[in-house]
C-alpha cells in the first residue's frame, strides 16, 4: 500500500469515527467531555497517520 493509500484510509477512518462520536453525542449517549476526548483521540490518530 502506498503512503497516499494509507493516508486516504486514515482520513476515511477519522471521518467515520468522528461521525459516530457526533451521532452518539446528539442522541444523548455521551456527554460533551467524553465526546471531545474521543474526538481528540481520533485527531491524534489522524495526525500520526499523516506524519508517518
CHARMM-style PDB file with segment names, atoms N, HN, CA, C and O in Angstrom:
ATOM      1  N   UNK     1       0.838  -1.171   0.000  1.00  0.00      PROA
ATOM      2  CA  UNK     1       0.000   0.000   0.000  1.00  0.00      PROA
ATOM      3  C   UNK     1       0.889   1.242   0.000  1.00  0.00      PROA
ATOM      4  O   UNK     1       1.918   1.270   0.674  1.00  0.00      PROA
ATOM      5  N   UNK     2       0.505   2.235  -0.732  1.00  0.00      PROA
ATOM      6  HN  UNK     2      -0.332   2.212  -1.280  1.00  0.00      PROA
ATOM      7  CA  UNK     2       1.306   3.459  -0.795  1.00  0.00      PROA
ATOM      8  C   UNK     2       0.962   4.378   0.377  1.00  0.00      PROA
ATOM      9  O   UNK     2      -0.048   4.198   1.057  1.00  0.00      PROA
ATOM     10  N   UNK     3       1.831   5.364   0.590  1.00  0.00      PROA
ATOM     11  HN  UNK     3       2.651   5.509   0.038  1.00  0.00      PROA
ATOM     12  CA  UNK     3       1.578   6.347   1.644  1.00  0.00      PROA
ATOM     13  C   UNK     3       0.270   7.076   1.397  1.00  0.00      PROA
ATOM     14  O   UNK     3      -0.467   7.383   2.334  1.00  0.00      PROA
ATOM     15  N   UNK     4      -0.016   7.354   0.124  1.00  0.00      PROA
ATOM     16  HN  UNK     4       0.582   7.105  -0.637  1.00  0.00      PROA
ATOM     17  CA  UNK     4      -1.255   8.050  -0.220  1.00  0.00      PROA
ATOM     18  C   UNK     4      -2.472   7.198   0.143  1.00  0.00      PROA
ATOM     19  O   UNK     4      -3.465   7.714   0.657  1.00  0.00      PROA
ATOM     20  N   UNK     5      -2.391   5.896  -0.125  1.00  0.00      PROA
ATOM     21  HN  UNK     5      -1.585   5.477  -0.543  1.00  0.00      PROA
ATOM     22  CA  UNK     5      -3.490   4.993   0.226  1.00  0.00      PROA
ATOM     23  C   UNK     5      -3.666   4.913   1.739  1.00  0.00      PROA
ATOM     24  O   UNK     5      -4.790   4.903   2.242  1.00  0.00      PROA
ATOM     25  N   UNK     6      -2.542   4.856   2.462  1.00  0.00      PROA
ATOM     26  HN  UNK     6      -1.629   4.864   2.053  1.00  0.00      PROA
ATOM     27  CA  UNK     6      -2.601   4.805   3.921  1.00  0.00      PROA
ATOM     28  C   UNK     6      -3.256   6.062   4.480  1.00  0.00      PROA
ATOM     29  O   UNK     6      -4.084   5.984   5.389  1.00  0.00      PROA
ATOM     30  N   UNK     7      -2.887   7.214   3.940  1.00  0.00      PROA
ATOM     31  HN  UNK     7      -2.215   7.277   3.203  1.00  0.00      PROA
ATOM     32  CA  UNK     7      -3.461   8.470   4.408  1.00  0.00      PROA
ATOM     33  C   UNK     7      -4.944   8.541   4.059  1.00  0.00      PROA
ATOM     34  O   UNK     7      -5.753   9.001   4.864  1.00  0.00      PROA
ATOM     35  N   UNK     8      -5.297   8.088   2.865  1.00  0.00      PROA
ATOM     36  HN  UNK     8      -4.640   7.714   2.211  1.00  0.00      PROA
ATOM     37  CA  UNK     8      -6.703   8.074   2.468  1.00  0.00      PROA
ATOM     38  C   UNK     8      -7.514   7.187   3.413  1.00  0.00      PROA
ATOM     39  O   UNK     8      -8.620   7.556   3.809  1.00  0.00      PROA
ATOM     40  N   UNK     9      -6.982   6.036   3.772  1.00  0.00      PROA
ATOM     41  HN  UNK     9      -6.084   5.736   3.451  1.00  0.00      PROA
ATOM     42  CA  UNK     9      -7.653   5.149   4.725  1.00  0.00      PROA
ATOM     43  C   UNK     9      -7.785   5.815   6.093  1.00  0.00      PROA
ATOM     44  O   UNK     9      -8.824   5.701   6.744  1.00  0.00      PROA
ATOM     45  N   UNK    10      -6.732   6.509   6.528  1.00  0.00      PROA
ATOM     46  HN  UNK    10      -5.889   6.601   5.999  1.00  0.00      PROA
ATOM     47  CA  UNK    10      -6.757   7.183   7.825  1.00  0.00      PROA
ATOM     48  C   UNK    10      -7.810   8.285   7.851  1.00  0.00      PROA
ATOM     49  O   UNK    10      -8.508   8.455   8.850  1.00  0.00      PROA
ATOM     50  N   UNK    11      -7.926   9.029   6.760  1.00  0.00      PROA
ATOM     51  HN  UNK    11      -7.360   8.890   5.948  1.00  0.00      PROA
ATOM     52  CA  UNK    11      -8.939  10.090   6.683  1.00  0.00      PROA
ATOM     53  C   UNK    11     -10.337   9.475   6.714  1.00  0.00      PROA
ATOM     54  O   UNK    11     -11.219   9.973   7.413  1.00  0.00      PROA
ATOM     55  N   UNK    12     -10.538   8.404   5.965  1.00  0.00      PROA
ATOM     56  HN  UNK    12      -9.821   8.000   5.397  1.00  0.00      PROA
ATOM     57  CA  UNK    12     -11.834   7.729   5.968  1.00  0.00      PROA
ATOM     58  C   UNK    12     -12.201   7.207   7.343  1.00  0.00      PROA
ATOM     59  O   UNK    12     -13.344   7.332   7.782  1.00  0.00      PROA
ATOM     60  N   UNK    13     -11.225   6.623   8.018  1.00  0.00      PROA
ATOM     61  HN  UNK    13     -10.296   6.521   7.662  1.00  0.00      PROA
ATOM     62  CA  UNK    13     -11.456   6.125   9.377  1.00  0.00      PROA
ATOM     63  C   UNK    13     -11.796   7.270  10.314  1.00  0.00      PROA
ATOM     64  O   UNK    13     -12.727   7.172  11.113  1.00  0.00      PROA
ATOM     65  N   UNK    14     -11.036   8.363  10.216  1.00  0.00      PROA
ATOM     66  HN  UNK    14     -10.279   8.444   9.568  1.00  0.00      PROA
ATOM     67  CA  UNK    14     -11.301   9.526  11.063  1.00  0.00      PROA
ATOM     68  C   UNK    14     -12.711  10.056  10.848  1.00  0.00      PROA
ATOM     69  O   UNK    14     -13.438  10.309  11.809  1.00  0.00      PROA
ATOM     70  N   UNK    15     -13.095  10.222   9.598  1.00  0.00      PROA
ATOM     71  HN  UNK    15     -12.505  10.016   8.817  1.00  0.00      PROA
ATOM     72  CA  UNK    15     -14.421  10.771   9.314  1.00  0.00      PROA
ATOM     73  C   UNK    15     -15.524   9.869   9.857  1.00  0.00      PROA
ATOM     74  O   UNK    15     -16.502  10.352  10.426  1.00  0.00      PROA
ATOM     75  N   UNK    16     -15.367   8.566   9.682  1.00  0.00      PROA
ATOM     76  HN  UNK    16     -14.572   8.173   9.219  1.00  0.00      PROA
ATOM     77  CA  UNK    16     -16.360   7.632  10.211  1.00  0.00      PROA
ATOM     78  C   UNK    16     -16.427   7.664  11.726  1.00  0.00      PROA
ATOM     79  O   UNK    16     -17.511   7.674  12.309  1.00  0.00      PROA
ATOM     80  N   UNK    17     -15.252   7.680  12.369  1.00  0.00      PROA
ATOM     81  HN  UNK    17     -14.371   7.672  11.895  1.00  0.00      PROA
ATOM     82  CA  UNK    17     -15.206   7.718  13.827  1.00  0.00      PROA
ATOM     83  C   UNK    17     -15.774   9.029  14.367  1.00  0.00      PROA
ATOM     84  O   UNK    17     -16.509   9.030  15.355  1.00  0.00      PROA
ATOM     85  N   UNK    18     -15.435  10.138  13.721  1.00  0.00      PROA
ATOM     86  HN  UNK    18     -14.838  10.137  12.918  1.00  0.00      PROA
ATOM     87  CA  UNK    18     -15.945  11.441  14.159  1.00  0.00      PROA
ATOM     88  C   UNK    18     -17.459  11.500  14.000  1.00  0.00      PROA
ATOM     89  O   UNK    18     -18.151  12.032  14.868  1.00  0.00      PROA
ATOM     90  N   UNK    19     -17.972  10.967  12.914  1.00  0.00      PROA
ATOM     91  HN  UNK    19     -17.409  10.535  12.209  1.00  0.00      PROA
ATOM     92  CA  UNK    19     -19.419  10.942  12.699  1.00  0.00      PROA
ATOM     93  C   UNK    19     -20.111  10.114  13.780  1.00  0.00      PROA
ATOM     94  O   UNK    19     -21.182  10.486  14.260  1.00  0.00      PROA
ATOM     95  N   UNK    20     -19.506   9.003  14.159  1.00  0.00      PROA
ATOM     96  HN  UNK    20     -18.636   8.701  13.769  1.00  0.00      PROA
ATOM     97  CA  UNK    20     -20.069   8.165  15.218  1.00  0.00      PROA
ATOM     98  C   UNK    20     -20.111   8.915  16.542  1.00  0.00      PROA
ATOM     99  O   UNK    20     -21.121   8.883  17.244  1.00  0.00      PROA
ATOM    100  N   UNK    21     -19.018   9.589  16.886  1.00  0.00      PROA
ATOM    101  HN  UNK    21     -18.197   9.614  16.316  1.00  0.00      PROA
ATOM    102  CA  UNK    21     -18.972  10.362  18.131  1.00  0.00      PROA
ATOM    103  C   UNK    21     -20.056  11.431  18.129  1.00  0.00      PROA
ATOM    104  O   UNK    21     -20.795  11.568  19.104  1.00  0.00      PROA
ATOM    105  N   UNK    22     -20.156  12.183  17.048  1.00  0.00      PROA
ATOM    106  HN  UNK    22     -19.556  12.071  16.256  1.00  0.00      PROA
ATOM    107  CA  UNK    22     -21.150  13.256  16.985  1.00  0.00      PROA
ATOM    108  C   UNK    22     -22.568  12.710  17.047  1.00  0.00      PROA
ATOM    109  O   UNK    22     -23.431  13.304  17.693  1.00  0.00      PROA
ATOM    110  N   UNK    23     -22.814  11.604  16.396  1.00  0.00      PROA
ATOM    111  HN  UNK    23     -22.113  11.122  15.872  1.00  0.00      PROA
ATOM    112  CA  UNK    23     -24.136  10.984  16.411  1.00  0.00      PROA
ATOM    113  C   UNK    23     -24.499  10.515  17.820  1.00  0.00      PROA
ATOM    114  O   UNK    23     -25.612  10.748  18.292  1.00  0.00      PROA
ATOM    115  N   UNK    24     -23.556   9.855  18.484  1.00  0.00      PROA
ATOM    116  HN  UNK    24     -22.651   9.666  18.101  1.00  0.00      PROA
ATOM    117  CA  UNK    24     -23.820   9.375  19.841  1.00  0.00      PROA
ATOM    118  C   UNK    24     -24.026  10.543  20.803  1.00  0.00      PROA
ATOM    119  O   UNK    24     -24.852  10.453  21.711  1.00  0.00      PROA
ATOM    120  N   UNK    25     -23.296  11.622  20.618  1.00  0.00      PROA
ATOM    121  HN  UNK    25     -22.625  11.695  19.881  1.00  0.00      PROA
ATOM    122  CA  UNK    25     -23.498  12.813  21.445  1.00  0.00      PROA
ATOM    123  C   UNK    25     -24.882  13.406  21.192  1.00  0.00      PROA
ATOM    124  O   UNK    25     -25.603  13.733  22.134  1.00  0.00      PROA
ATOM    125  N   UNK    26     -25.249  13.544  19.920  1.00  0.00      PROA
ATOM    126  HN  UNK    26     -24.662  13.279  19.154  1.00  0.00      PROA
ATOM    127  CA  UNK    26     -26.562  14.095  19.570  1.00  0.00      PROA
ATOM    128  C   UNK    26     -27.702  13.260  20.138  1.00  0.00      PROA
ATOM    129  O   UNK    26     -28.748  13.798  20.499  1.00  0.00      PROA
ATOM    130  N   UNK    27     -27.502  11.946  20.217  1.00  0.00      PROA
ATOM    131  HN  UNK    27     -26.652  11.509  19.924  1.00  0.00      PROA
ATOM    132  CA  UNK    27     -28.540  11.056  20.728  1.00  0.00      PROA
ATOM    133  C   UNK    27     -28.526  10.963  22.257  1.00  0.00      PROA
ATOM    134  O   UNK    27     -29.373  10.292  22.848  1.00  0.00      PROA
ATOM    135  N   UNK    28     -27.579  11.626  22.885  1.00  0.00      PROA
ATOM    136  HN  UNK    28     -26.892  12.171  22.405  1.00  0.00      PROA
ATOM    137  CA  UNK    28     -27.511  11.647  24.337  1.00  0.00      PROA
ATOM    138  C   UNK    28     -26.792  10.465  24.957  1.00  0.00      PROA
ATOM    139  O   UNK    28     -26.892  10.251  26.165  1.00  0.00      PROA
ATOM    140  N   UNK    29     -26.071   9.695  24.158  1.00  0.00      PROA
ATOM    141  HN  UNK    29     -25.990   9.869  23.177  1.00  0.00      PROA
ATOM    142  CA  UNK    29     -25.364   8.524  24.678  1.00  0.00      PROA
ATOM    143  C   UNK    29     -24.052   8.879  25.369  1.00  0.00      PROA
ATOM    144  O   UNK    29     -23.502   8.058  26.103  1.00  0.00      PROA
ATOM    145  N   UNK    30     -23.543  10.087  25.148  1.00  0.00      PROA
ATOM    146  HN  UNK    30     -23.989  10.754  24.552  1.00  0.00      PROA
ATOM    147  CA  UNK    30     -22.315  10.510  25.830  1.00  0.00      PROA
ATOM    148  C   UNK    30     -22.383  12.009  26.081  1.00  0.00      PROA
ATOM    149  O   UNK    30     -23.065  12.751  25.373  1.00  0.00      PROA
ATOM    150  N   UNK    31     -21.652  12.434  27.113  1.00  0.00      PROA
ATOM    151  HN  UNK    31     -21.098  11.832  27.688  1.00  0.00      PROA
ATOM    152  CA  UNK    31     -21.634  13.861  27.418  1.00  0.00      PROA
ATOM    153  C   UNK    31     -20.567  14.572  26.583  1.00  0.00      PROA
ATOM    154  O   UNK    31     -19.777  13.941  25.880  1.00  0.00      PROA
ATOM    155  N   UNK    32     -20.571  15.876  26.681  1.00  0.00      PROA
ATOM    156  HN  UNK    32     -21.212  16.388  27.252  1.00  0.00      PROA
ATOM    157  CA  UNK    32     -19.677  16.689  25.848  1.00  0.00      PROA
ATOM    158  C   UNK    32     -18.205  16.393  26.132  1.00  0.00      PROA
ATOM    159  O   UNK    32     -17.397  16.329  25.205  1.00  0.00      PROA
ATOM    160  N   UNK    33     -17.850  16.212  27.405  1.00  0.00      PROA
ATOM    161  HN  UNK    33     -18.506  16.263  28.158  1.00  0.00      PROA
ATOM    162  CA  UNK    33     -16.447  15.937  27.737  1.00  0.00      PROA
ATOM    163  C   UNK    33     -15.968  14.630  27.120  1.00  0.00      PROA
ATOM    164  O   UNK    33     -14.861  14.562  26.587  1.00  0.00      PROA
ATOM    165  N   UNK    34     -16.792  13.601  27.190  1.00  0.00      PROA
ATOM    166  HN  UNK    34     -17.691  13.656  27.623  1.00  0.00      PROA
ATOM    167  CA  UNK    34     -16.423  12.309  26.603  1.00  0.00      PROA
ATOM    168  C   UNK    34     -16.307  12.430  25.088  1.00  0.00      PROA
ATOM    169  O   UNK    34     -15.395  11.866  24.484  1.00  0.00      PROA
ATOM    170  N   UNK    35     -17.231  13.166  24.477  1.00  0.00      PROA
ATOM    171  HN  UNK    35     -17.972  13.624  24.968  1.00  0.00      PROA
ATOM    172  CA  UNK    35     -17.197  13.345  23.022  1.00  0.00      PROA
ATOM    173  C   UNK    35     -15.923  14.073  22.602  1.00  0.00      PROA
ATOM    174  O   UNK    35     -15.268  13.677  21.638  1.00  0.00      PROA
ATOM    175  N   UNK    36     -15.577  15.126  23.318  1.00  0.00      PROA
ATOM    176  HN  UNK    36     -16.109  15.447  24.101  1.00  0.00      PROA
ATOM    177  CA  UNK    36     -14.354  15.868  22.985  1.00  0.00      PROA
ATOM    178  C   UNK    36     -13.111  15.011  23.181  1.00  0.00      PROA
ATOM    179  O   UNK    36     -12.189  15.057  22.366  1.00  0.00      PROA
ATOM    180  N   UNK    37     -13.079  14.231  24.256  1.00  0.00      PROA
ATOM    181  HN  UNK    37     -13.828  14.194  24.918  1.00  0.00      PROA
ATOM    182  CA  UNK    37     -11.930  13.345  24.481  1.00  0.00      PROA
ATOM    183  C   UNK    37     -11.767  12.360  23.333  1.00  0.00      PROA
ATOM    184  O   UNK    37     -10.651  12.138  22.863  1.00  0.00      PROA
ATOM    185  N   UNK    38     -12.868  11.765  22.876  1.00  0.00      PROA
ATOM    186  HN  UNK    38     -13.774  11.945  23.259  1.00  0.00      PROA
ATOM    187  CA  UNK    38     -12.798  10.823  21.762  1.00  0.00      PROA
ATOM    188  C   UNK    38     -12.374  11.513  20.476  1.00  0.00      PROA
ATOM    189  O   UNK    38     -11.561  10.979  19.722  1.00  0.00      PROA
ATOM    190  N   UNK    39     -12.922  12.699  20.221  1.00  0.00      PROA
ATOM    191  HN  UNK    39     -13.582  13.133  20.834  1.00  0.00      PROA
ATOM    192  CA  UNK    39     -12.533  13.428  19.011  1.00  0.00      PROA
ATOM    193  C   UNK    39     -11.045  13.777  19.031  1.00  0.00      PROA
ATOM    194  O   UNK    39     -10.368  13.684  18.007  1.00  0.00      PROA
ATOM    195  N   UNK    40     -10.545  14.173  20.187  1.00  0.00      PROA
ATOM    196  HN  UNK    40     -11.095  14.248  21.018  1.00  0.00      PROA
ATOM    197  CA  UNK    40      -9.116  14.479  20.305  1.00  0.00      PROA
ATOM    198  C   UNK    40      -8.286  13.236  20.019  1.00  0.00      PROA
ATOM    199  O   UNK    40      -7.270  13.313  19.329  1.00  0.00      PROA
ATOM    200  N   UNK    41      -8.713  12.088  20.547  1.00  0.00      PROA
ATOM    201  HN  UNK    41      -9.539  12.025  21.108  1.00  0.00      PROA
ATOM    202  CA  UNK    41      -8.002  10.830  20.261  1.00  0.00      PROA
ATOM    203  C   UNK    41      -7.991  10.533  18.766  1.00  0.00      PROA
ATOM    204  O   UNK    41      -6.967  10.128  18.216  1.00  0.00      PROA
ATOM    205  N   UNK    42      -9.135  10.736  18.111  1.00  0.00      PROA
ATOM    206  HN  UNK    42      -9.967  11.065  18.559  1.00  0.00      PROA
ATOM    207  CA  UNK    42      -9.221  10.466  16.672  1.00  0.00      PROA
ATOM    208  C   UNK    42      -8.374  11.456  15.870  1.00  0.00      PROA
ATOM    209  O   UNK    42      -7.773  11.083  14.863  1.00  0.00      PROA
ATOM    210  N   UNK    43      -8.325  12.700  16.310  1.00  0.00      PROA
ATOM    211  HN  UNK    43      -8.813  13.003  17.128  1.00  0.00      PROA
ATOM    212  CA  UNK    43      -7.476  13.698  15.650  1.00  0.00      PROA
ATOM    213  C   UNK    43      -6.006  13.307  15.802  1.00  0.00      PROA
ATOM    214  O   UNK    43      -5.228  13.412  14.854  1.00  0.00      PROA
ATOM    215  N   UNK    44      -5.635  12.857  16.998  1.00  0.00      PROA
ATOM    216  HN  UNK    44      -6.267  12.771  17.768  1.00  0.00      PROA
ATOM    217  CA  UNK    44      -4.251  12.415  17.227  1.00  0.00      PROA
ATOM    218  C   UNK    44      -3.896  11.241  16.319  1.00  0.00      PROA
ATOM    219  O   UNK    44      -2.799  11.196  15.762  1.00  0.00      PROA
ATOM    220  N   UNK    45      -4.824  10.289  16.168  1.00  0.00      PROA
ATOM    221  HN  UNK    45      -5.714  10.326  16.621  1.00  0.00      PROA
ATOM    222  CA  UNK    45      -4.585   9.146  15.278  1.00  0.00      PROA
ATOM    223  C   UNK    45      -4.389   9.606  13.835  1.00  0.00      PROA
ATOM    224  O   UNK    45      -3.506   9.116  13.132  1.00  0.00      PROA
ATOM    225  N   UNK    46      -5.219  10.550  13.406  1.00  0.00      PROA
ATOM    226  HN  UNK    46      -5.937  10.949  13.977  1.00  0.00      PROA
ATOM    227  CA  UNK    46      -5.102  11.074  12.046  1.00  0.00      PROA
ATOM    228  C   UNK    46      -3.769  11.800  11.861  1.00  0.00      PROA
ATOM    229  O   UNK    46      -3.108  11.643  10.835  1.00  0.00      PROA
ATOM    230  N   UNK    47      -3.386  12.580  12.844  1.00  0.00      PROA
ATOM    231  HN  UNK    47      -3.923  12.707  13.678  1.00  0.00      PROA
ATOM    232  CA  UNK    47      -2.104  13.291  12.779  1.00  0.00      PROA
ATOM    233  C   UNK    47      -0.934  12.303  12.707  1.00  0.00      PROA
ATOM    234  O   UNK    47       0.012  12.511  11.947  1.00  0.00      PROA
ATOM    235  N   UNK    48      -1.002  11.235  13.497  1.00  0.00      PROA
ATOM    236  HN  UNK    48      -1.770  11.066  14.115  1.00  0.00      PROA
ATOM    237  CA  UNK    48       0.048  10.211  13.459  1.00  0.00      PROA
ATOM    238  C   UNK    48       0.146   9.576  12.075  1.00  0.00      PROA
ATOM    239  O   UNK    48       1.245   9.356  11.565  1.00  0.00      PROA
ATOM    240  N   UNK    49      -0.996   9.285  11.474  1.00  0.00      PROA
ATOM    241  HN  UNK    49      -1.889   9.463  11.889  1.00  0.00      PROA
ATOM    242  CA  UNK    49      -1.001   8.686  10.135  1.00  0.00      PROA
ATOM    243  C   UNK    49      -0.430   9.657   9.109  1.00  0.00      PROA
ATOM    244  O   UNK    49       0.273   9.242   8.187  1.00  0.00      PROA
ATOM    245  N   UNK    50      -0.724  10.938   9.260  1.00  0.00      PROA
ATOM    246  HN  UNK    50      -1.295  11.275  10.008  1.00  0.00      PROA
ATOM    247  CA  UNK    50      -0.213  11.951   8.336  1.00  0.00      PROA
ATOM    248  C   UNK    50       1.304  12.076   8.441  1.00  0.00      PROA
ATOM    249  O   UNK    50       1.999  12.237   7.438  1.00  0.00      PROA
ATOM    250  N   UNK    51       1.802  12.000   9.672  1.00  0.00      PROA
ATOM    251  HN  UNK    51       1.237  11.870  10.487  1.00  0.00      PROA
ATOM    252  CA  UNK    51       3.234  12.185   9.899  1.00  0.00      PROA
ATOM    253  C   UNK    51       4.046  10.930   9.595  1.00  0.00      PROA
ATOM    254  O   UNK    51       5.272  10.994   9.505  1.00  0.00      PROA
ATOM    255  N   UNK    52       3.377   9.798   9.437  1.00  0.00      PROA
ATOM    256  HN  UNK    52       2.381   9.746   9.511  1.00  0.00      PROA
ATOM    257  CA  UNK    52       4.094   8.526   9.190  1.00  0.00      PROA
ATOM    258  C   UNK    52       4.655   8.464   7.788  1.00  0.00      PROA
ATOM    259  OT1 UNK    52       5.282   7.471   7.417  1.00  0.00      PROA
TER     260      UNK     52
END
